[in-house]
């Protein structure tokens, strides 16, 4: 089951009152505080030091409780994003957790028996897997709604740096659920994080959590304890985080503390109020967020200056949650003409595709554009349909550069 189908089904359950974990009354209280669709996780949560790791300006751009990867820092670094420049998305602040006392509680009506707990050592003794997977914030590219389309949106003004591909090692969630006594009546699984509770509009929404169907849990979800061959760093979910391939980043809960397995539908603010598409083009209850969309990014900063008349190689990456990238077209003249980029490098898991194009710029200002198409024919449009929370920006990004 994909994310859109699941969310549409759960919206019907929510409207019909078949809800646990977050009620329509809670939603009305939240909406009354700031208006439907106006609240954005992270808008009110500010800590003195929300991120633990260093944020060197040549690698990362701080954005409140978050930090995005500078695309210029990814040139020539390989397929996987190094940990020191991997983006950070925090709703509040990074917690410091003692691995020696940490344990994972698995509980709920979707189990045959009572709660079961696992220590970190016990998880690591289970059969492990290593997978390449992307984590991408649903709001990646949000800043372009305003800077490129002249539209007002709420939330962190990411450019394209809220995405990263890493090599994750851990245990399959299906293994853990079966060890815990998964019932055939289970329908939903909800991981819960150990980060500080999130308050928005004067309402304490509790820890970050978001459910997904048991079918997805038994498919490709893992509980990761390593990232790129190292123990998970604090900012990326130490000691254990969830990795949900193909789904928007909020599903991949960091600092995992518990997992509820339920025989009835589960809901949270992060599946009803947040991470939905609201706006004039959508129904009043919003539209569920689908898997991430097709995007492309140049491995350079906007405003970069090239040497006029000298041949250079433009590089970048394109990706789609719907499948491998089939082609990438690049324009160096603001979209007047397009050339097909060359693919290069290995693509483990086909998570994203690296590409390059030779270019000899004339002196003056130029506008670069990159447009990708995946194997299912999904192509980046010129304009993304507006939504008030600025999710799923997929339009071709205009990158101003110059040559002198």
C-alpha positions in Angstrom: 0.0 0.0 0.0 1.4 3.4 -0.9 1.2 6.5 1.3 -1.6 8.2 -0.6 -3.9 5.2 -0.5 -3.3 4.7 3.2 -3.9 8.4 4.1 -7.1 8.6 2.0 -8.5 5.5 3.8 -7.5 6.8 7.2 -9.1 10.2 6.4 -12.4 8.4 5.9 -12.0 6.6 9.2 -11.1 9.9 11.0 -14.2 11.8 9.6 -16.4 8.8 10.5 -15.1 8.9 14.1 -13.2 5.7 13.9 -10.1 7.3 15.5 -7.7 6.6 18.2 -4.7 8.8 19.3 -6.0 12.1 17.9 -9.7 13.1 17.8 -11.7 15.6 15.8 -12.1 17.6 19.0 -8.3 17.8 19.3 -8.2 18.9 15.7 -10.8 21.6 16.3 -8.9 22.9 19.3 -5.7 23.1 17.2 -7.5 24.7 14.3 -9.1 27.3 16.5 -5.7 28.3 17.9 -4.3 29.3 14.5 -6.7 28.3 11.7 -6.7 25.1 9.7 -3.5 24.5 7.9 -1.7 27.4 9.6 0.3 25.5 12.2 3.6 24.1 11.2 5.8 21.9 13.4 8.8 23.8 14.4 7.2 27.2 14.2 7.2 27.8 17.9 9.8 25.3 19.1 13.1 27.1 19.5 15.9 25.9 21.7 19.3 27.6 22.5 21.2 24.7 20.9 18.6 22.6 19.0 21.4 20.8 17.0 24.4 19.0 18.5 26.8 18.6 15.5 28.8 21.5 14.2 27.2 23.6 11.4 30.2 24.8 9.2 28.7 27.4 6.8 30.4 25.8 3.8 28.5 22.5 4.5 25.2 23.4 6.1 22.8 26.4 6.3 21.1 26.8 9.7 17.3 27.3 9.7 16.1 27.7 13.3 15.9 24.2 14.8 16.9 22.8 11.4 19.9 22.9 9.0 20.0 22.2 5.3 22.7 20.7 3.2 24.6 23.1 0.9 24.5 21.5 -2.6 27.9 22.8 -3.4 29.3 20.6 -0.6 28.1 17.4 -2.4 30.2 17.9 -5.5 32.7 15.0 -5.8 31.7 13.3 -2.5 30.2 10.2 -3.9 26.7 8.7 -3.9 26.0 8.9 -0.1 25.8 12.2 1.8 28.5 12.3 4.5 27.2 12.7 8.0 28.9 16.0 8.5 26.7 17.6 5.8 23.5 15.5 6.1 20.5 17.8 6.7 18.9 18.0 10.2 15.1 18.3 10.7 14.1 18.8 14.3 10.7 19.7 15.6 12.2 20.8 18.9 15.7 19.9 19.8 18.1 16.9 19.6 17.8 14.8 22.8 20.8 13.3 24.5 20.0 9.6 25.1 22.0 7.0 27.1 22.2 3.9 25.0 22.9 1.7 28.0 19.5 2.5 29.6 17.6 2.9 26.3 14.9 0.3 25.4 12.2 0.0 22.8 8.7 -0.7 24.0 6.4 -2.5 21.6 2.7 -2.5 22.7 -0.9 -2.3 21.7 -4.0 -4.2 20.7 -2.4 -5.4 17.5 -0.2 -7.8 19.5 -1.2 -11.3 20.7 0.1 -10.6 24.2 1.3 -7.8 26.4 4.0 -5.2 25.8 7.5 -6.4 24.8 10.7 -4.5 25.2 14.1 -4.7 23.5 17.4 -3.3 24.6 19.8 -2.0 22.0 22.0 -5.1 22.4 19.0 -7.3 21.9 18.1 -5.5 18.7 21.7 -5.8 17.4 21.6 -9.5 18.0 18.7 -9.9 15.5 19.4 -10.5 11.8 20.5 -7.2 10.3 20.1 -5.6 6.9 21.8 -2.7 5.2 19.9 -0.6 2.7 20.4 2.6 0.7 17.5 5.0 1.3 16.7 8.7 1.1 15.2 10.8 3.9 13.5 13.9 2.6 11.5 16.5 4.4 8.0 17.0 2.9 8.8 20.7 2.7 12.0 20.4 0.8 12.0 23.2 -1.8 9.4 25.2 0.2 11.3 28.5 -0.1 10.8 28.5 -3.9 7.0 28.9 -3.5 7.8 32.4 -2.4 11.1 33.2 -4.2 10.1 31.7 -7.5 6.3 31.6 -7.6 5.6 34.7 -5.5 3.3 32.7 -3.1 2.9 32.8 0.7 3.5 29.6 2.6 4.2 28.7 6.2 7.1 26.7 7.6 10.9 26.4 7.2 12.1 28.1 4.0 14.1 25.2 2.7 15.7 25.4 -0.7 16.6 21.9 -1.9 18.9 20.8 0.9 16.4 18.9 3.1 17.2 15.6 1.5 19.9 13.0 1.9 20.8 9.5 0.8 22.6 7.3 3.3 23.5 3.6 3.9 21.4 2.5 6.8 22.0 -0.6 8.8 19.5 -2.1 11.3 16.9 -4.7 11.8 13.7 -5.2 9.8 10.6 -3.9 11.6 8.9 -7.0 10.5 11.4 -9.1 12.5 10.8 -7.0 15.6 7.0 -7.1 15.2 6.9 -10.9 14.8 9.2 -11.3 17.8 6.7 -9.1 19.8 3.8 -11.3 18.8 2.1 -9.5 15.9 -1.6 -10.4 15.6 -3.4 -11.0 12.4 -5.8 -8.2 13.5 -3.2 -5.5 13.4 -3.9 -2.7 11.0 -1.6 0.2 12.0 1.9 0.8 13.4 2.9 4.1 15.1 6.5 4.8 16.1 6.9 7.4 18.8 10.0 9.6 19.2 11.9 10.5 22.4 12.4 14.2 21.5 10.8 16.9 23.7 7.1 17.3 23.2 5.9 19.8 20.6 3.7 22.7 21.5 1.8 24.6 18.9 -1.0 27.2 19.2 -0.8 26.7 23.0 -1.6 23.0 22.6 0.9 20.3 23.8 0.8 17.7 21.0 3.1 15.3 22.7 6.1 13.6 21.1 6.5 13.4 17.3 4.7 10.3 15.9 3.0 9.3 12.7 1.3 6.0 11.9 1.6 3.8 8.8 -0.1 0.6 7.8 1.1 -2.8 9.0 1.5 -3.8 5.3 4.3 -1.2 4.9 5.8 -2.2 8.3 6.1 -5.8 7.0 7.5 -4.7 3.7 10.7 -2.6 3.7 10.8 -0.6 6.9 13.9 -0.9 9.1 14.9 0.2 12.6 18.3 1.7 11.9 21.2 1.9 14.4 24.0 2.7 11.9 24.4 5.4 9.2 27.1 5.2 6.6 28.9 2.6 8.7 28.8 4.5 12.0 26.6 4.5 15.0 23.7 6.9 14.4 24.8 10.4 15.4 22.6 12.2 17.9 21.0 14.6 15.4 20.1 11.7 13.1 18.3 9.6 15.7 20.7 7.9 18.1 20.4 5.2 19.2 17.7 3.9 16.9 15.5 5.6 14.2 12.9 4.4 11.8 13.6 4.4 8.0 10.5 4.2 5.8 11.7 4.0 2.2 9.8 6.1 -0.3 7.6 7.9 2.2 8.0 11.5 3.3 10.6 12.1 6.0 8.2 12.6 8.9 7.5 8.9 8.7 11.1 8.1 9.5 10.8 8.9 13.3 14.1 9.7 15.0 15.1 8.8 18.6 12.6 5.9 18.6 11.2 5.1 22.1 8.1 3.0 21.5 6.0 1.5 18.8 2.2 1.1 19.1 0.7 -1.8 17.1 -3.0 -1.3 16.8 -6.0 -3.4 15.7 -7.9 -0.1 15.1 -6.9 2.9 13.0 -4.4 5.3 14.5 -4.0 9.1 14.1 -1.7 11.8 15.2 -1.4 15.6 14.6 1.3 14.7 12.1 -1.2 12.8 9.9 -4.3 15.0 10.3 -3.3 18.7 10.9 0.2 18.6 9.5 1.7 17.0 6.4 -1.5 17.5 4.3 -2.1 19.7 1.3 -4.4 22.7 2.2 -5.3 25.7 0.0 -7.7 27.0 -2.5 -7.0 24.1 -4.9 -7.8 21.4 -2.2 -10.8 20.3 -0.1 -11.3 21.9 3.3 -10.0 18.8 5.0 -6.9 18.8 2.8 -5.4 16.1 0.7 -3.1 13.5 2.0 0.6 13.8 1.1 1.7 11.3 -1.4 5.2 10.0 -1.7 7.8 12.6 -2.5 7.9 14.1 -6.0 10.6 14.4 -8.8 13.3 16.9 -8.1 16.7 18.0 -9.5 19.5 20.0 -7.9 22.8 21.4 -9.2 25.8 20.8 -7.1 26.6 24.5 -6.7 25.3 27.6 -4.9 23.0 30.2 -6.5 25.1 33.1 -7.5 28.2 31.0 -8.4 30.6 32.7 -10.7 32.4 30.8 -13.5 35.3 31.7 -15.7 34.0 33.1 -19.0 35.0 31.1 -22.1 36.4 28.2 -20.1 34.8 24.8 -20.4 33.4 23.5 -17.1 31.4 20.5 -16.0 28.0 21.2 -14.4 27.0 18.4 -12.0 23.9 17.5 -10.1 21.5 14.9 -8.8 17.9 14.0 -9.6 15.5 11.8 -7.6 11.9 10.5 -7.5 10.2 8.4 -4.9 8.3 6.7 -7.7 11.3 5.0 -9.3 14.6 5.4 -11.0 15.4 8.5 -13.1 15.1 7.9 -16.9 16.5 11.2 -18.2 17.7 14.7 -17.0 17.6 17.7 -19.3 19.6 20.8 -18.5 19.2 24.4 -19.7 21.9 27.1 -19.4 19.8 29.8 -21.0 16.7 30.1 -18.8 14.8 27.3 -20.5 15.1 28.5 -24.1 17.1 25.3 -25.1 17.7 22.0 -23.3 20.4 19.4 -23.6 20.4 15.9 -22.2 22.8 15.3 -19.3 25.1 12.3 -19.0 24.5 9.9 -16.2 27.5 8.7 -14.2 28.4 6.6 -11.1 26.8 3.7 -9.4 23.2 4.0 -8.2 22.7 1.6 -5.3 19.0 1.1 -4.9 18.3 3.7 -7.6 17.6 6.2 -4.9 18.9 9.1 -6.9 20.9 9.7 -10.1 24.1 11.7 -10.5 24.6 13.6 -13.8 26.9 16.0 -15.6 26.9 18.4 -18.6 29.8 20.2 -20.3 29.3 24.0 -20.5 31.4 26.9 -21.8 29.7 30.0 -20.5 29.9 33.4 -22.2 30.5 36.5 -20.0 27.4 37.7 -18.2 24.4 36.5 -16.3 22.9 33.0 -16.9 20.0 31.0 -15.5 20.5 27.3 -15.0 17.6 24.8 -15.0 17.5 21.0 -14.6 14.4 18.9 -15.4 14.2 15.2 -14.6 11.8 12.4 -15.7 11.5 9.1 -13.9 10.9 5.7 -15.5 7.1 6.1 -15.0 7.0 9.3 -16.9 6.7 11.7 -14.0 8.4 15.0 -15.1 9.1 18.2 -13.2 6.6 20.9 -14.2 7.3 24.6 -14.6 5.0 25.5 -11.7 4.0 23.6 -8.6 0.3 23.9 -7.5 0.3 26.1 -4.4 -0.5 24.7 -1.0 -0.4 26.8 2.2 2.1 24.6 4.1 4.5 24.5 1.1 4.8 20.8 0.7 6.0 18.7 -2.3 7.6 21.5 -4.4 8.5 19.8 -7.7 8.8 22.6 -10.2 12.0 23.2 -12.2 14.3 25.4 -10.0 15.8 28.5 -11.6 19.4 28.9 -10.5 21.1 32.3 -11.3 24.8 32.2 -12.0 27.3 34.4 -13.9 30.6 34.2 -15.8 33.3 36.7 -15.9 
